[in-house]
């Protein structure tokens, strides 16, 4: 199953907070798609996933 998060128009850290909640609720191996327009979101998501040891599929 795949979750989709629409963070369009939100500024960081809001997309990261939504992603964190989705990861907490996700089943192991589940894919989460995050759509964000904040230019800092890409780097923030990379660092967030690296810090928590989650695989980032871009």
C-alpha distance matrix in Angstrom:
0.0 3.8 6.8 10.1 13.4 16.6 19.5 21.8 25.3 24.7 26.7 26.0 25.4 23.4 20.4 20.4 20.7 17.6 15.7 17.3 16.3 12.6 12.9 14.9 12.4 9.3 8.8 10.4 8.9 5.9 6.9 8.8 10.9 14.4 17.0 20.4 24.0 25.9 27.5 27.3 23.6 22.9 25.3 24.3 20.6 21.9 24.2 21.8 19.3 22.4 23.9 21.0 20.3 16.8 16.0 16.3 15.2 17.4
3.8 0.0 3.8 6.6 10.0 13.1 15.9 18.2 21.7 21.2 23.2 22.6 22.2 20.2 17.0 17.3 17.9 14.8 12.8 15.0 14.4 10.6 11.3 13.9 11.9 9.1 9.9 11.4 9.6 6.0 4.9 5.6 7.2 10.6 13.2 16.7 20.2 22.2 23.8 23.7 20.0 19.4 22.0 21.1 17.4 19.0 21.5 19.2 17.0 20.3 22.0 19.4 19.0 15.3 14.4 14.0 12.7 14.5
6.8 3.8 0.0 3.8 6.7 10.0 12.7 15.3 18.7 17.9 20.1 19.6 19.2 16.8 13.9 14.5 14.8 11.4 10.0 12.4 11.4 7.7 9.5 12.1 10.1 8.2 10.4 12.5 11.6 7.8 6.5 4.7 6.1 8.5 11.1 14.3 17.9 19.7 21.8 21.6 17.8 17.9 20.6 19.2 15.8 18.0 20.3 17.7 16.1 19.7 21.0 18.5 18.8 15.2 15.0 14.2 13.6 14.9
10.1 6.6 3.8 0.0 3.8 6.5 9.6 11.8 15.3 15.0 17.4 17.4 17.4 14.9 11.8 13.3 14.0 10.5 9.6 12.8 12.2 9.1 11.3 14.2 12.7 11.4 14.0 15.8 14.6 11.0 8.6 5.8 4.6 6.0 7.7 11.0 14.5 16.6 18.8 19.2 15.5 15.8 18.9 17.7 14.6 17.2 19.7 17.4 16.4 20.0 21.4 19.5 20.1 16.5 16.1 14.4 13.6 13.8
13.4 10.0 6.7 3.8 0.0 3.8 6.1 8.9 12.1 11.3 13.8 13.9 14.0 11.3 8.3 10.4 10.9 7.4 7.4 10.9 10.5 8.2 11.0 13.6 12.8 12.4 15.6 17.4 16.7 13.3 11.0 7.4 6.0 4.7 6.2 8.4 12.0 13.7 16.3 16.5 12.9 14.0 16.9 15.4 12.8 16.0 18.0 15.7 15.5 19.2 20.1 18.6 19.8 16.6 16.7 14.7 14.6 14.4
16.6 13.1 10.0 6.5 3.8 0.0 3.8 5.5 8.9 9.0 12.0 13.1 13.9 11.0 8.4 11.5 12.3 9.2 10.0 13.6 13.3 11.7 14.5 17.0 16.3 16.2 19.4 21.2 20.3 16.9 14.3 10.8 8.4 6.2 5.0 6.6 9.4 11.7 14.7 15.5 12.4 13.9 17.2 15.9 14.0 17.3 19.4 17.5 17.8 21.3 22.4 21.3 22.6 19.6 19.4 17.0 16.6 15.6
19.5 15.9 12.7 9.6 6.1 3.8 0.0 3.8 6.2 5.4 8.2 9.5 10.5 7.7 5.5 9.2 10.2 8.0 9.3 12.6 13.0 12.3 14.9 17.2 17.3 17.6 21.0 22.6 21.9 18.8 16.2 12.5 10.3 7.0 5.6 4.7 7.2 8.6 11.9 12.5 9.6 12.0 14.9 13.4 12.3 15.8 17.5 15.8 16.8 20.2 20.8 20.3 22.0 19.4 19.7 17.0 17.3 16.0
21.8 18.2 15.3 11.8 8.9 5.5 3.8 0.0 3.8 5.6 8.5 10.9 12.7 10.3 8.6 12.3 13.6 11.7 13.0 16.3 16.8 16.0 18.5 21.0 21.0 21.0 24.4 25.8 24.8 21.7 18.8 15.2 12.4 9.2 6.3 4.7 5.2 7.6 10.9 12.6 10.5 12.7 15.9 15.0 14.4 17.6 19.6 18.4 19.5 22.6 23.6 23.4 24.9 22.3 22.1 19.1 18.9 16.9
25.3 21.7 18.7 15.3 12.1 8.9 6.2 3.8 0.0 3.8 6.6 9.9 12.0 9.9 9.5 13.2 14.2 13.1 14.9 17.9 18.3 18.3 20.8 23.0 23.2 23.8 27.2 28.7 27.9 25.0 22.1 18.5 15.9 12.4 9.8 7.1 5.9 7.0 10.6 12.2 11.1 13.9 16.6 15.6 15.9 19.1 20.6 19.6 21.3 24.2 24.8 25.0 26.8 24.6 24.7 21.7 21.9 19.7
24.7 21.2 17.9 15.0 11.3 9.0 5.4 5.6 3.8 0.0 3.8 6.7 8.4 6.2 6.6 10.1 10.8 10.3 12.4 14.9 15.5 16.1 18.4 20.2 20.9 21.8 25.4 26.8 26.4 23.6 21.1 17.4 15.4 11.7 10.1 7.2 7.3 6.7 10.5 10.9 9.6 12.9 15.1 13.3 13.8 17.3 18.2 16.9 19.0 21.9 22.0 22.2 24.4 22.4 23.1 20.4 21.2 19.5
26.7 23.2 20.1 17.4 13.8 12.0 8.2 8.5 6.6 3.8 0.0 3.8 6.2 5.9 6.9 9.4 10.6 11.4 13.0 14.9 16.3 17.3 19.1 20.8 22.1 23.0 26.6 27.6 27.3 24.9 22.4 18.7 17.0 13.2 11.9 8.5 8.0 5.5 8.7 8.3 7.9 11.6 12.9 11.1 12.5 15.8 16.2 15.3 17.9 20.3 20.3 21.0 23.4 21.9 22.7 20.1 21.3 19.5
26.0 22.6 19.6 17.4 13.9 13.1 9.5 10.9 9.9 6.7 3.8 0.0 2.9 4.8 5.8 6.7 8.4 10.2 11.2 12.5 14.5 15.8 16.9 18.6 20.5 21.4 24.8 25.5 25.4 23.4 21.0 17.6 16.4 12.7 12.5 9.4 9.8 6.9 9.0 7.0 6.3 10.1 10.6 8.1 9.8 13.1 12.9 11.9 14.9 17.1 16.7 17.6 20.1 19.1 20.2 17.9 19.7 18.3
25.4 22.2 19.2 17.4 14.0 13.9 10.5 12.7 12.0 8.4 6.2 2.9 0.0 3.8 5.7 5.3 6.2 8.8 9.9 10.5 12.5 14.4 15.3 16.6 18.7 19.9 23.3 24.1 24.3 22.5 20.5 17.2 16.6 13.2 13.8 11.2 12.3 9.6 11.7 9.3 8.1 11.5 11.6 8.3 9.8 13.1 12.4 10.8 13.9 16.2 15.3 15.9 18.8 17.9 19.6 17.7 19.9 19.1
23.4 20.2 16.8 14.9 11.3 11.0 7.7 10.3 9.9 6.2 5.9 4.8 3.8 0.0 3.8 5.4 5.0 6.3 8.6 9.8 10.8 12.4 14.3 15.5 16.9 18.3 21.9 23.2 23.5 21.2 19.3 15.7 15.0 11.7 12.0 9.9 11.5 9.8 12.8 11.3 9.3 12.8 13.9 10.8 11.2 14.9 14.9 12.7 15.2 18.1 17.4 17.3 20.1 18.6 20.2 18.3 20.0 19.3
20.4 17.0 13.9 11.8 8.3 8.4 5.5 8.6 9.5 6.6 6.9 5.8 5.7 3.8 0.0 3.8 5.4 5.2 6.1 8.6 10.0 10.6 12.2 14.3 15.5 16.2 19.7 20.8 20.6 18.2 15.9 12.3 11.3 7.9 8.6 6.9 9.4 8.6 11.3 10.1 7.1 10.0 11.8 9.2 8.5 12.3 13.1 11.0 12.8 16.0 16.1 15.8 18.0 16.1 17.1 14.9 16.4 15.6
20.4 17.3 14.5 13.3 10.4 11.5 9.2 12.3 13.2 10.1 9.4 6.7 5.3 5.4 3.8 0.0 3.8 5.4 4.9 6.0 8.6 9.7 10.3 12.2 14.2 14.9 18.3 18.9 19.1 17.2 15.4 12.2 12.1 9.3 11.1 9.8 12.4 11.0 12.8 10.6 7.7 10.0 10.7 7.4 6.7 10.3 10.3 7.7 9.9 12.9 12.5 12.2 14.8 13.3 15.0 13.3 15.6 15.4
20.7 17.9 14.8 14.0 10.9 12.3 10.2 13.6 14.2 10.8 10.6 8.4 6.2 5.0 5.4 3.8 0.0 3.8 5.4 5.0 6.3 8.7 9.9 10.7 12.6 14.2 17.8 19.0 19.8 17.8 16.6 13.3 13.9 11.4 13.3 12.3 14.9 13.6 16.0 13.9 11.2 13.8 14.4 10.9 10.3 13.8 13.4 10.3 12.3 15.4 14.3 13.4 16.4 15.1 17.2 16.2 18.4 18.6
17.6 14.8 11.4 10.5 7.4 9.2 8.0 11.7 13.1 10.3 11.4 10.2 8.8 6.3 5.2 5.4 3.8 0.0 3.8 5.5 5.2 6.2 8.7 10.0 10.8 12.2 15.9 17.6 18.1 15.5 14.2 10.7 11.2 9.0 11.0 10.9 14.0 13.7 16.4 15.1 11.8 14.1 15.6 12.7 11.1 14.7 15.2 12.1 13.2 16.8 16.3 14.9 17.3 15.2 16.9 15.6 17.2 17.5
15.7 12.8 10.0 9.6 7.4 10.0 9.3 13.0 14.9 12.4 13.0 11.2 9.9 8.6 6.1 4.9 5.4 3.8 0.0 3.8 5.4 5.0 6.1 8.6 9.9 10.2 13.7 14.7 14.9 12.7 11.2 8.0 8.9 7.3 10.3 10.8 14.2 14.0 16.1 14.5 10.9 12.3 13.7 11.0 8.5 11.8 12.6 9.4 9.8 13.5 13.5 11.9 13.9 11.5 13.1 12.0 13.8 14.4
17.3 15.0 12.4 12.8 10.9 13.6 12.6 16.3 17.9 14.9 14.9 12.5 10.5 9.8 8.6 6.0 5.0 5.5 3.8 0.0 3.8 5.5 5.2 6.2 8.8 9.9 13.2 14.1 15.2 13.5 13.0 10.4 12.2 11.0 14.0 14.2 17.4 16.7 18.5 16.3 13.2 14.6 15.1 11.9 10.0 12.8 12.5 8.8 9.6 12.9 11.9 9.9 12.6 11.0 13.5 13.3 15.8 17.0
16.3 14.4 11.4 12.2 10.5 13.3 13.0 16.8 18.3 15.5 16.3 14.5 12.5 10.8 10.0 8.6 6.3 5.2 5.4 3.8 0.0 3.8 5.5 5.1 6.4 8.6 12.2 14.1 15.6 13.5 13.5 10.9 13.0 12.1 15.0 15.6 18.9 18.6 20.9 19.1 15.9 17.5 18.5 15.4 13.4 16.3 16.3 12.6 13.1 16.5 15.5 13.1 15.6 13.7 16.1 16.1 18.1 19.4
12.6 10.6 7.7 9.1 8.2 11.7 12.3 16.0 18.3 16.1 17.3 15.8 14.4 12.4 10.6 9.7 8.7 6.2 5.0 5.5 3.8 0.0 3.8 5.4 5.1 5.9 9.7 11.8 12.7 10.1 10.0 7.5 9.9 9.9 13.2 14.6 18.3 18.6 20.8 19.5 15.9 16.9 18.5 15.8 13.1 15.8 16.7 13.2 12.7 16.3 16.2 13.5 15.2 12.6 14.3 14.2 15.6 17.1
12.9 11.3 9.5 11.3 11.0 14.5 14.9 18.5 20.8 18.4 19.1 16.9 15.3 14.3 12.2 10.3 9.9 8.7 6.1 5.2 5.5 3.8 0.0 3.8 5.4 5.0 8.1 9.1 10.3 8.7 9.1 7.6 10.8 11.2 14.9 16.3 19.9 19.9 21.6 19.8 16.3 16.8 17.7 15.2 12.2 14.3 14.8 11.3 10.2 13.5 13.4 10.3 11.7 9.2 11.4 12.1 14.1 16.2
14.9 13.9 12.1 14.2 13.6 17.0 17.2 21.0 23.0 20.2 20.8 18.6 16.6 15.5 14.3 12.2 10.7 10.0 8.6 6.2 5.1 5.4 3.8 0.0 3.8 5.7 8.4 9.9 12.3 11.1 12.3 11.2 14.3 14.6 18.1 19.2 22.7 22.5 24.4 22.3 19.0 19.9 20.5 17.6 15.1 17.2 17.1 13.4 12.7 15.7 14.7 11.4 13.3 11.7 14.4 15.5 17.7 19.9
12.4 11.9 10.1 12.7 12.8 16.3 17.3 21.0 23.2 20.9 22.1 20.5 18.7 16.9 15.5 14.2 12.6 10.8 9.9 8.8 6.4 5.1 5.4 3.8 0.0 3.8 6.8 9.7 11.9 10.0 11.6 10.7 13.9 14.7 18.1 19.7 23.4 23.7 25.9 24.3 20.8 21.7 22.9 20.2 17.4 19.6 20.1 16.4 15.5 18.7 18.2 14.8 16.3 14.0 16.1 17.1 18.6 20.8
9.3 9.1 8.2 11.4 12.4 16.2 17.6 21.0 23.8 21.8 23.0 21.4 19.9 18.3 16.2 14.9 14.2 12.2 10.2 9.9 8.6 5.9 5.0 5.7 3.8 0.0 3.8 6.5 8.2 6.2 8.3 8.3 11.9 13.6 17.1 19.3 23.1 23.7 25.5 24.2 20.5 20.7 22.1 19.9 16.7 18.4 19.4 16.1 14.3 17.5 17.7 14.3 14.8 12.1 13.5 14.7 15.8 18.3
8.8 9.9 10.4 14.0 15.6 19.4 21.0 24.4 27.2 25.4 26.6 24.8 23.3 21.9 19.7 18.3 17.8 15.9 13.7 13.2 12.2 9.7 8.1 8.4 6.8 3.8 0.0 3.8 6.2 5.5 8.9 10.4 14.1 16.4 20.0 22.4 26.2 26.9 28.5 27.1 23.5 23.3 24.5 22.6 19.2 20.4 21.4 18.4 16.0 18.7 19.1 15.6 15.4 12.8 13.9 15.8 16.6 19.6
10.4 11.4 12.5 15.8 17.4 21.2 22.6 25.8 28.7 26.8 27.6 25.5 24.1 23.2 20.8 18.9 19.0 17.6 14.7 14.1 14.1 11.8 9.1 9.9 9.7 6.5 3.8 0.0 3.8 5.5 8.9 11.1 14.8 17.2 20.9 23.2 27.0 27.5 28.6 27.0 23.5 22.8 23.7 22.1 18.6 19.1 20.1 17.4 14.6 16.7 17.4 13.9 12.9 10.6 11.5 14.0 15.0 18.5
8.9 9.6 11.6 14.6 16.7 20.3 21.9 24.8 27.9 26.4 27.3 25.4 24.3 23.5 20.6 19.1 19.8 18.1 14.9 15.2 15.6 12.7 10.3 12.3 11.9 8.2 6.2 3.8 0.0 3.8 6.5 9.6 12.9 15.8 19.3 22.0 25.6 26.5 27.2 26.0 22.5 21.3 22.5 21.4 17.8 17.9 19.5 17.3 14.1 16.2 17.7 14.6 13.0 10.0 9.7 11.9 12.2 15.7
5.9 6.0 7.8 11.0 13.3 16.9 18.8 21.7 25.0 23.6 24.9 23.4 22.5 21.2 18.2 17.2 17.8 15.5 12.7 13.5 13.5 10.1 8.7 11.1 10.0 6.2 5.5 5.5 3.8 0.0 3.8 6.6 10.0 13.0 16.5 19.3 23.0 24.2 25.4 24.5 20.8 19.9 21.6 20.4 16.7 17.6 19.5 17.0 14.2 17.0 18.4 15.4 14.5 11.1 10.8 11.9 11.8 14.8
6.9 4.9 6.5 8.6 11.0 14.3 16.2 18.8 22.1 21.1 22.4 21.0 20.5 19.3 15.9 15.4 16.6 14.2 11.2 13.0 13.5 10.0 9.1 12.3 11.6 8.3 8.9 8.9 6.5 3.8 0.0 3.8 6.6 9.8 13.1 16.1 19.7 21.1 22.1 21.5 17.8 16.8 18.8 18.0 14.2 15.1 17.6 15.5 12.8 15.8 17.7 15.3 14.4 10.6 9.5 9.5 8.8 11.4
8.8 5.6 4.7 5.8 7.4 10.8 12.5 15.2 18.5 17.4 18.7 17.6 17.2 15.7 12.3 12.2 13.3 10.7 8.0 10.4 10.9 7.5 7.6 11.2 10.7 8.3 10.4 11.1 9.6 6.6 3.8 0.0 3.8 6.4 9.9 12.7 16.4 17.8 19.2 18.6 14.8 14.4 16.7 15.5 11.9 13.7 16.0 13.7 11.8 15.2 16.9 14.7 14.7 11.0 10.5 9.6 9.4 11.0
10.9 7.2 6.1 4.6 6.0 8.4 10.3 12.4 15.9 15.4 17.0 16.4 16.6 15.0 11.3 12.1 13.9 11.2 8.9 12.2 13.0 9.9 10.8 14.3 13.9 11.9 14.1 14.8 12.9 10.0 6.6 3.8 0.0 3.8 6.6 9.9 13.4 15.2 16.6 16.7 13.0 12.5 15.4 14.8 11.4 13.3 16.2 14.5 13.0 16.4 18.3 16.8 16.8 13.2 12.2 10.0 9.0 9.3
14.4 10.6 8.5 6.0 4.7 6.2 7.0 9.2 12.4 11.7 13.2 12.7 13.2 11.7 7.9 9.3 11.4 9.0 7.3 11.0 12.1 9.9 11.2 14.6 14.7 13.6 16.4 17.2 15.8 13.0 9.8 6.4 3.8 0.0 3.8 6.3 10.0 11.6 13.3 13.4 9.7 9.9 13.0 12.1 9.2 11.9 14.5 12.9 12.4 15.8 17.4 16.5 17.1 13.9 13.4 10.8 10.6 9.9
17.0 13.2 11.1 7.7 6.2 5.0 5.6 6.3 9.8 10.1 11.9 12.5 13.8 12.0 8.6 11.1 13.3 11.0 10.3 14.0 15.0 13.2 14.9 18.1 18.1 17.1 20.0 20.9 19.3 16.5 13.1 9.9 6.6 3.8 0.0 3.8 7.0 9.6 11.4 12.5 9.4 9.8 13.4 13.1 11.0 13.7 16.4 15.3 15.3 18.5 20.2 19.7 20.4 17.4 16.6 13.5 12.8 11.1
20.4 16.7 14.3 11.0 8.4 6.6 4.7 4.7 7.1 7.2 8.5 9.4 11.2 9.9 6.9 9.8 12.3 10.9 10.8 14.2 15.6 14.6 16.3 19.2 19.7 19.3 22.4 23.2 22.0 19.3 16.1 12.7 9.9 6.3 3.8 0.0 3.8 5.8 8.2 9.4 6.7 8.2 11.6 11.1 10.1 13.1 15.4 14.6 15.4 18.4 19.7 19.8 21.0 18.4 18.0 14.8 14.8 12.7
24.0 20.2 17.9 14.5 12.0 9.4 7.2 5.2 5.9 7.3 8.0 9.8 12.3 11.5 9.4 12.4 14.9 14.0 14.2 17.4 18.9 18.3 19.9 22.7 23.4 23.1 26.2 27.0 25.6 23.0 19.7 16.4 13.4 10.0 7.0 3.8 0.0 3.8 6.1 8.6 7.4 9.0 12.2 12.4 12.4 14.9 17.1 16.9 18.1 20.6 22.0 22.6 23.8 21.5 21.0 17.6 17.4 14.8
25.9 22.2 19.7 16.6 13.7 11.7 8.6 7.6 7.0 6.7 5.5 6.9 9.6 9.8 8.6 11.0 13.6 13.7 14.0 16.7 18.6 18.6 19.9 22.5 23.7 23.7 26.9 27.5 26.5 24.2 21.1 17.8 15.2 11.6 9.6 5.8 3.8 0.0 3.8 5.5 5.4 8.0 10.2 10.0 11.1 13.7 15.1 15.2 17.1 19.3 20.2 21.2 22.8 21.1 21.0 17.8 18.4 15.9
27.5 23.8 21.8 18.8 16.3 14.7 11.9 10.9 10.6 10.5 8.7 9.0 11.7 12.8 11.3 12.8 16.0 16.4 16.1 18.5 20.9 20.8 21.6 24.4 25.9 25.5 28.5 28.6 27.2 25.4 22.1 19.2 16.6 13.3 11.4 8.2 6.1 3.8 0.0 3.8 5.5 6.7 8.3 9.5 11.0 12.6 14.1 15.2 17.0 18.5 19.8 21.4 22.6 21.1 20.7 17.3 17.8 15.0
27.3 23.7 21.6 19.2 16.5 15.5 12.5 12.6 12.2 10.9 8.3 7.0 9.3 11.3 10.1 10.6 13.9 15.1 14.5 16.3 19.1 19.5 19.8 22.3 24.3 24.2 27.1 27.0 26.0 24.5 21.5 18.6 16.7 13.4 12.5 9.4 8.6 5.5 3.8 0.0 3.8 5.6 5.7 6.2 8.7 10.3 11.0 12.1 14.4 15.7 16.5 18.4 19.9 18.9 19.0 15.9 17.3 15.0
23.6 20.0 17.8 15.5 12.9 12.4 9.6 10.5 11.1 9.6 7.9 6.3 8.1 9.3 7.1 7.7 11.2 11.8 10.9 13.2 15.9 15.9 16.3 19.0 20.8 20.5 23.5 23.5 22.5 20.8 17.8 14.8 13.0 9.7 9.4 6.7 7.4 5.4 5.5 3.8 0.0 3.8 5.6 4.9 5.9 8.4 9.8 10.0 11.9 13.9 14.9 16.1 17.6 16.1 16.2 13.1 14.5 12.5
22.9 19.4 17.9 15.8 14.0 13.9 12.0 12.7 13.9 12.9 11.6 10.1 11.5 12.8 10.0 10.0 13.8 14.1 12.3 14.6 17.5 16.9 16.8 19.9 21.7 20.7 23.3 22.8 21.3 19.9 16.8 14.4 12.5 9.9 9.8 8.2 9.0 8.0 6.7 5.6 3.8 0.0 3.8 5.5 5.3 6.3 8.8 9.9 10.8 12.4 14.3 15.7 16.3 14.7 14.1 10.7 11.7 9.4
25.3 22.0 20.6 18.9 16.9 17.2 14.9 15.9 16.6 15.1 12.9 10.6 11.6 13.9 11.8 10.7 14.4 15.6 13.7 15.1 18.5 18.5 17.7 20.5 22.9 22.1 24.5 23.7 22.5 21.6 18.8 16.7 15.4 13.0 13.4 11.6 12.2 10.2 8.3 5.7 5.6 3.8 0.0 3.8 5.5 5.1 6.3 8.5 10.0 10.6 12.2 14.4 15.1 14.4 14.3 11.4 13.3 11.5
24.3 21.1 19.2 17.7 15.4 15.9 13.4 15.0 15.6 13.3 11.1 8.1 8.3 10.8 9.2 7.4 10.9 12.7 11.0 11.9 15.4 15.8 15.2 17.6 20.2 19.9 22.6 22.1 21.4 20.4 18.0 15.5 14.8 12.1 13.1 11.1 12.4 10.0 9.5 6.2 4.9 5.5 3.8 0.0 3.8 5.4 5.2 6.0 8.6 9.8 10.4 12.2 13.9 13.3 14.0 11.7 14.2 13.1
20.6 17.4 15.8 14.6 12.8 14.0 12.3 14.4 15.9 13.8 12.5 9.8 9.8 11.2 8.5 6.7 10.3 11.1 8.5 10.0 13.4 13.1 12.2 15.1 17.4 16.7 19.2 18.6 17.8 16.7 14.2 11.9 11.4 9.2 11.0 10.1 12.4 11.1 11.0 8.7 5.9 5.3 5.5 3.8 0.0 3.8 5.5 4.9 6.0 8.4 9.7 10.6 11.7 10.3 10.8 8.3 10.8 10.2
21.9 19.0 18.0 17.2 16.0 17.3 15.8 17.6 19.1 17.3 15.8 13.1 13.1 14.9 12.3 10.3 13.8 14.7 11.8 12.8 16.3 15.8 14.3 17.2 19.6 18.4 20.4 19.1 17.9 17.6 15.1 13.7 13.3 11.9 13.7 13.1 14.9 13.7 12.6 10.3 8.4 6.3 5.1 5.4 3.8 0.0 3.8 5.5 5.4 6.1 8.6 10.2 10.3 9.5 9.4 7.0 9.8 9.4
24.2 21.5 20.3 19.7 18.0 19.4 17.5 19.6 20.6 18.2 16.2 12.9 12.4 14.9 13.1 10.3 13.4 15.2 12.6 12.5 16.3 16.7 14.8 17.1 20.1 19.4 21.4 20.1 19.5 19.5 17.6 16.0 16.2 14.5 16.4 15.4 17.1 15.1 14.1 11.0 9.8 8.8 6.3 5.2 5.5 3.8 0.0 3.8 5.5 5.0 6.0 8.6 9.6 10.1 11.1 9.9 13.1 13.2
21.8 19.2 17.7 17.4 15.7 17.5 15.8 18.4 19.6 16.9 15.3 11.9 10.8 12.7 11.0 7.7 10.3 12.1 9.4 8.8 12.6 13.2 11.3 13.4 16.4 16.1 18.4 17.4 17.3 17.0 15.5 13.7 14.5 12.9 15.3 14.6 16.9 15.2 15.2 12.1 10.0 9.9 8.5 6.0 4.9 5.5 3.8 0.0 3.8 5.5 5.2 6.3 8.4 8.3 10.3 9.6 13.1 13.7
19.3 17.0 16.1 16.4 15.5 17.8 16.8 19.5 21.3 19.0 17.9 14.9 13.9 15.2 12.8 9.9 12.3 13.2 9.8 9.6 13.1 12.7 10.2 12.7 15.5 14.3 16.0 14.6 14.1 14.2 12.8 11.8 13.0 12.4 15.3 15.4 18.1 17.1 17.0 14.4 11.9 10.8 10.0 8.6 6.0 5.4 5.5 3.8 0.0 3.8 5.5 5.3 5.7 4.8 6.5 6.4 10.1 11.6
22.4 20.3 19.7 20.0 19.2 21.3 20.2 22.6 24.2 21.9 20.3 17.1 16.2 18.1 16.0 12.9 15.4 16.8 13.5 12.9 16.5 16.3 13.5 15.7 18.7 17.5 18.7 16.7 16.2 17.0 15.8 15.2 16.4 15.8 18.5 18.4 20.6 19.3 18.5 15.7 13.9 12.4 10.6 9.8 8.4 6.1 5.0 5.5 3.8 0.0 3.8 5.5 5.0 6.2 7.6 8.1 11.8 13.2
23.9 22.0 21.0 21.4 20.1 22.4 20.8 23.6 24.8 22.0 20.3 16.7 15.3 17.4 16.1 12.5 14.3 16.3 13.5 11.9 15.5 16.2 13.4 14.7 18.2 17.7 19.1 17.4 17.7 18.4 17.7 16.9 18.3 17.4 20.2 19.7 22.0 20.2 19.8 16.5 14.9 14.3 12.2 10.4 9.7 8.6 6.0 5.2 5.5 3.8 0.0 3.8 5.6 7.9 10.5 11.3 15.1 16.5
21.0 19.4 18.5 19.5 18.6 21.3 20.3 23.4 25.0 22.2 21.0 17.6 15.9 17.3 15.8 12.2 13.4 14.9 11.9 9.9 13.1 13.5 10.3 11.4 14.8 14.3 15.6 13.9 14.6 15.4 15.3 14.7 16.8 16.5 19.7 19.8 22.6 21.2 21.4 18.4 16.1 15.7 14.4 12.2 10.6 10.2 8.6 6.3 5.3 5.5 3.8 0.0 3.8 5.6 9.2 10.8 14.5 16.5
20.3 19.0 18.8 20.1 19.8 22.6 22.0 24.9 26.8 24.4 23.4 20.1 18.8 20.1 18.0 14.8 16.4 17.3 13.9 12.6 15.6 15.2 11.7 13.3 16.3 14.8 15.4 12.9 13.0 14.5 14.4 14.7 16.8 17.1 20.4 21.0 23.8 22.8 22.6 19.9 17.6 16.3 15.1 13.9 11.7 10.3 9.6 8.4 5.7 5.0 5.6 3.8 0.0 3.8 6.6 9.2 12.7 15.2
16.8 15.3 15.2 16.5 16.6 19.6 19.4 22.3 24.6 22.4 21.9 19.1 17.9 18.6 16.1 13.3 15.1 15.2 11.5 11.0 13.7 12.6 9.2 11.7 14.0 12.1 12.8 10.6 10.0 11.1 10.6 11.0 13.2 13.9 17.4 18.4 21.5 21.1 21.1 18.9 16.1 14.7 14.4 13.3 10.3 9.5 10.1 8.3 4.8 6.2 7.9 5.6 3.8 0.0 3.8 6.4 9.6 12.5
16.0 14.4 15.0 16.1 16.7 19.4 19.7 22.1 24.7 23.1 22.7 20.2 19.6 20.2 17.1 15.0 17.2 16.9 13.1 13.5 16.1 14.3 11.4 14.4 16.1 13.5 13.9 11.5 9.7 10.8 9.5 10.5 12.2 13.4 16.6 18.0 21.0 21.0 20.7 19.0 16.2 14.1 14.3 14.0 10.8 9.4 11.1 10.3 6.5 7.6 10.5 9.2 6.6 3.8 0.0 3.8 6.4 9.6
16.3 14.0 14.2 14.4 14.7 17.0 17.0 19.1 21.7 20.4 20.1 17.9 17.7 18.3 14.9 13.3 16.2 15.6 12.0 13.3 16.1 14.2 12.1 15.5 17.1 14.7 15.8 14.0 11.9 11.9 9.5 9.6 10.0 10.8 13.5 14.8 17.6 17.8 17.3 15.9 13.1 10.7 11.4 11.7 8.3 7.0 9.9 9.6 6.4 8.1 11.3 10.8 9.2 6.4 3.8 0.0 3.8 6.1
15.2 12.7 13.6 13.6 14.6 16.6 17.3 18.9 21.9 21.2 21.3 19.7 19.9 20.0 16.4 15.6 18.4 17.2 13.8 15.8 18.1 15.6 14.1 17.7 18.6 15.8 16.6 15.0 12.2 11.8 8.8 9.4 9.0 10.6 12.8 14.8 17.4 18.4 17.8 17.3 14.5 11.7 13.3 14.2 10.8 9.8 13.1 13.1 10.1 11.8 15.1 14.5 12.7 9.6 6.4 3.8 0.0 3.8
17.4 14.5 14.9 13.8 14.4 15.6 16.0 16.9 19.7 19.5 19.5 18.3 19.1 19.3 15.6 15.4 18.6 17.5 14.4 17.0 19.4 17.1 16.2 19.9 20.8 18.3 19.6 18.5 15.7 14.8 11.4 11.0 9.3 9.9 11.1 12.7 14.8 15.9 15.0 15.0 12.5 9.4 11.5 13.1 10.2 9.4 13.2 13.7 11.6 13.2 16.5 16.5 15.2 12.5 9.6 6.1 3.8 0.0
